[in-house]
Amino acid sequence: MGSLLPLSLLLLLAAAAYPGGVRARRRRGARAQGPGGSSLAPSETSAPFWVRLSPGFKAVQPGGSVWLNCSTSCPLPENSSLSTGLQRGQTLSGPGWVSYQLLDVRAWSSEVRCFVTCAGETRGATAKITAYKRPQSVILEPPLLVGNEYTLRCHVTHVFPVGFLVVTLRRGGRVIYSENLKRYTGTDLANVTLTYTLPARPRDFWKPVTCHARLSLDGLVVRSSSAPITLTGLAWRPAPKALASTSIAALAGILLVVGAAYLRKRPLVQNRSKERRVSAG
């Protein structure tokens, strides 16, 4: 019994020397257990969510309409909205998505943004809409040879937007002329005529010439081309009406002169034939 006393005194001295150790262990144990002794779950954090606007790119005819769908992975979205300068139409919605109709799209390029708020955080997505009209036709007139030059004329009809149109002439597959119409700022359908003068060279005879129209719209490229026309040395330009009338009048005068000479010569021939018959008789 006497040997146990010094050991008890040592334990009391150790506890007094390190008072924080016991209290720290008690605090850790209290944090590890709940009020009823059950362990506490880790604190919950807001999970990330995504927002999509589809289709991300849409091309329509001028004046057409389009539907865009804004969807999200947020289970309980607080708010959903659309930002655009285009005319709004109907709106449809369901769990995790909202569809918006846009009407009378006429601007060649429009940006639309969709926003969704989830757990106090707002995220968005973007889509682009392009209005364009493929050329109704690309027509290359037969080349006219005037002197030592060909005149080439290409017609591109009912195209939009003209400011993003490039018209190119090719001879035998090689570019001989190209023109960018970015200076044109009109917002309506238009017809374009390109006229180009090409020197006539024998080595170019019988080579095909084509006209090409290209619309480049933020990644969307629309191409159209004409039927090929062959360069020949037999190209003919119709004469002006005044020249044609003069030629006809000159030809008529020649016919009249020839006819009068024939009529004057005919009686003389007849008289000589009668004289021969009389002398023979």
C-alpha positions in Angstrom: 0.0 0.0 0.0 2.8 2.3 0.8 4.3 1.8 -2.6 1.2 3.0 -4.3 1.3 6.5 -2.8 4.3 7.8 -4.7 2.7 6.5 -8.0 -0.5 8.4 -7.4 1.4 11.5 -6.6 3.3 11.2 -10.0 0.0 10.9 -11.9 -1.4 14.0 -10.2 1.7 16.0 -11.0 1.6 14.9 -14.7 -2.1 15.9 -15.0 -1.3 19.3 -13.5 1.7 19.8 -15.8 -0.3 19.2 -19.0 -3.8 20.6 -18.3 -4.5 21.3 -22.0 -4.0 17.7 -23.2 -7.1 16.3 -21.4 -9.3 19.3 -22.4 -8.1 19.0 -26.1 -9.0 15.3 -26.2 -12.4 16.1 -24.7 -13.0 18.8 -27.4 -12.0 16.5 -30.2 -14.4 13.8 -28.9 -17.2 16.4 -28.6 -16.7 17.4 -32.3 -16.7 13.8 -33.4 -20.1 13.1 -31.8 -23.4 14.7 -32.2 -25.9 15.7 -29.5 -27.2 12.1 -29.4 -23.8 10.5 -29.8 -24.1 10.1 -33.6 -21.3 11.3 -35.9 -21.8 14.6 -37.7 -21.8 14.5 -41.6 -19.4 16.9 -43.3 -20.7 20.3 -44.3 -22.5 20.4 -47.7 -21.1 22.6 -50.5 -23.0 23.8 -53.6 -22.2 21.5 -56.6 -21.2 23.1 -60.0 -23.9 23.2 -62.7 -23.8 23.8 -66.5 -26.0 25.9 -68.9 -26.4 25.1 -72.6 -28.1 27.0 -75.4 -28.7 24.9 -78.4 -28.3 25.0 -81.3 -25.1 27.1 -80.7 -25.2 28.3 -84.3 -28.2 28.6 -86.6 -28.6 29.9 -90.2 -32.0 31.0 -91.4 -33.5 32.8 -94.4 -34.1 36.5 -94.0 -37.3 37.1 -92.1 -37.4 33.5 -90.8 -37.9 32.3 -87.2 -35.9 30.0 -85.0 -36.3 28.1 -81.7 -33.5 28.0 -79.1 -33.4 25.7 -76.1 -31.8 26.7 -72.8 -31.1 23.7 -70.6 -29.3 23.3 -67.3 -28.2 20.6 -64.8 -29.4 22.7 -61.8 -32.1 20.6 -60.0 -33.9 23.7 -58.7 -33.1 26.7 -60.9 -34.2 30.0 -59.3 -34.4 32.0 -62.5 -34.0 31.6 -66.3 -33.8 34.5 -68.8 -32.8 35.3 -72.4 -31.0 38.3 -73.6 -31.4 39.3 -77.3 -32.2 42.1 -79.6 -34.4 39.9 -81.8 -38.2 39.8 -81.6 -39.5 37.3 -79.1 -42.3 34.8 -79.8 -43.6 31.8 -77.8 -41.9 30.4 -74.7 -42.1 26.7 -73.6 -40.6 25.2 -70.5 -40.1 21.9 -68.7 -37.9 20.4 -65.9 -34.4 21.8 -66.5 -35.1 23.6 -69.8 -36.8 26.6 -71.4 -37.3 27.0 -75.2 -37.6 30.5 -76.8 -38.9 31.4 -80.2 -37.3 34.3 -82.1 -39.2 35.9 -85.0 -38.4 37.8 -88.2 -34.6 37.4 -88.1 -33.2 39.9 -90.6 -29.8 40.9 -89.2 -27.0 38.9 -90.9 -25.5 38.1 -87.4 -27.2 38.1 -84.0 -25.9 37.0 -80.6 -28.3 35.4 -78.1 -27.5 34.7 -74.4 -29.3 32.5 -71.9 -28.8 32.9 -68.1 -29.7 30.5 -65.3 -29.4 31.2 -61.5 -28.9 28.2 -59.2 -28.2 28.5 -55.4 -27.4 32.2 -55.8 -25.0 31.7 -58.7 -25.7 32.8 -62.2 -24.2 31.2 -65.3 -24.9 31.7 -69.0 -24.5 30.3 -72.5 -24.3 32.0 -76.0 -25.7 31.1 -79.4 -25.3 32.9 -82.8 -27.9 33.3 -85.5 -27.1 34.2 -89.1 -29.6 35.3 -91.7 -28.5 34.6 -95.3 -29.9 33.9 -98.8 -28.0 31.7 -101.2 -27.9 33.2 -104.7 -30.9 32.3 -106.7 -28.7 32.0 -109.8 -25.2 32.7 -111.0 -25.2 33.4 -114.8 -22.1 34.0 -117.0 -23.0 35.6 -120.3 -21.3 34.4 -123.5 -18.1 36.4 -123.9 -18.1 39.2 -126.5 -15.0 39.7 -128.5 -14.5 43.3 -129.4 -11.2 44.0 -131.0 -8.6 42.2 -129.0 -10.5 41.9 -125.8 -13.2 39.7 -124.3 -16.0 41.3 -122.2 -17.1 39.0 -119.5 -20.3 39.7 -117.5 -21.5 37.7 -114.5 -24.9 38.1 -112.8 -25.5 37.0 -109.2 -29.2 37.3 -108.4 -31.2 37.5 -105.1 -28.3 37.2 -102.6 -28.0 38.3 -99.0 -25.9 39.7 -97.3 -24.1 41.3 -100.3 -21.4 42.8 -98.0 -20.0 39.3 -97.4 -20.1 38.2 -101.0 -17.0 37.5 -103.1 -17.4 37.1 -106.9 -14.6 35.3 -108.8 -13.9 34.6 -112.4 -11.9 31.5 -113.4 -10.3 30.5 -116.7 -9.3 26.9 -117.0 -9.4 26.5 -113.2 -7.2 29.5 -112.5 -8.4 32.8 -110.9 -8.3 35.7 -113.4 -10.3 38.2 -111.3 -11.9 38.4 -107.8 -13.8 41.1 -106.1 -15.0 41.5 -102.5 -18.2 43.5 -102.0 -17.7 44.4 -98.4 -18.2 48.1 -99.3 -21.9 47.2 -99.8 -23.9 47.8 -96.6 -27.5 47.2 -97.7 -29.8 45.0 -95.7 -32.0 43.7 -98.4 -31.8 41.0 -101.2 -29.8 42.4 -104.1 -28.7 41.5 -107.6 -25.0 41.9 -108.4 -23.4 42.2 -111.9 -19.6 41.9 -112.4 -18.1 43.1 -115.7 -14.5 42.3 -116.6 -12.4 42.9 -119.7 -10.0 40.1 -120.6 -7.3 40.3 -123.3 -7.9 37.8 -126.1 -4.9 35.5 -126.6 -4.8 32.5 -128.9 -3.5 30.3 -126.2 -6.7 30.9 -124.2 -9.0 29.8 -127.0 -11.3 26.9 -126.1 -10.6 27.2 -122.4 -13.7 27.2 -120.1 -14.5 30.3 -118.1 -16.7 30.1 -114.9 -18.1 32.6 -112.4 -18.2 31.8 -108.7 -20.1 33.4 -105.8 -19.1 32.8 -102.2 -20.7 33.9 -99.0 -18.5 33.7 -95.9 -20.5 34.1 -92.6 -18.6 33.4 -89.4 -17.6 29.9 -90.3 -20.5 29.2 -92.7 -19.4 29.2 -96.3 -22.0 29.2 -99.1 -20.8 28.6 -102.6 -22.6 28.8 -106.0 -21.2 28.8 -109.6 -22.2 29.3 -113.2 -22.2 26.9 -116.1 -18.8 27.0 -118.0 -18.5 29.2 -121.1 -15.8 28.4 -123.7 -13.5 31.2 -125.1 -13.4 31.1 -128.9 -12.1 33.3 -131.6 -15.6 33.3 -133.1 -17.3 35.3 -130.5 -19.5 37.9 -132.2 -20.9 41.1 -130.9 -24.2 42.2 -132.5 -23.8 45.4 -134.4 -25.7 48.5 -133.2 -29.1 49.2 -134.7 -27.8 52.3 -136.6 -25.0 50.4 -138.2 -27.3 47.5 -139.0 -29.8 49.9 -140.8 -26.9 51.5 -142.8 -25.7 48.0 -143.8 -29.2 47.0 -145.0 -29.6 50.3 -146.9 -26.2 49.8 -148.6 -27.1 46.2 -149.5 -30.4 47.4 -150.9 -28.6 50.0 -153.0 -26.2 47.4 -154.3 -29.1 45.2 -155.3 -30.8 48.1 -157.1 -27.7 48.9 -159.0 -27.2 45.3 -160.1 -30.8 45.0 -161.0 -30.8 48.2 -163.2 -27.6 47.0 -164.9 -29.2 43.7 -165.7 -32.4 45.4 -167.0 -30.3 47.6 -169.3 -28.2 44.7 -170.5 -31.2 42.4 -171.2 -32.8 44.4 -174.2 -29.3 44.6 -175.8 -29.0 40.9 -175.7 -32.5 40.4 -177.1 -31.8 42.8 -180.0 -28.6 40.9 -180.9 -30.5 37.7 -180.9 -33.1 39.1 -183.3 -30.4 40.3 -185.7 -28.8 36.9 -185.8 -32.1 35.3 -186.6 -32.8 37.8 -189.5 -29.4 37.3 -191.0 -29.8 33.6 -190.8 -33.1 33.8 -192.6 
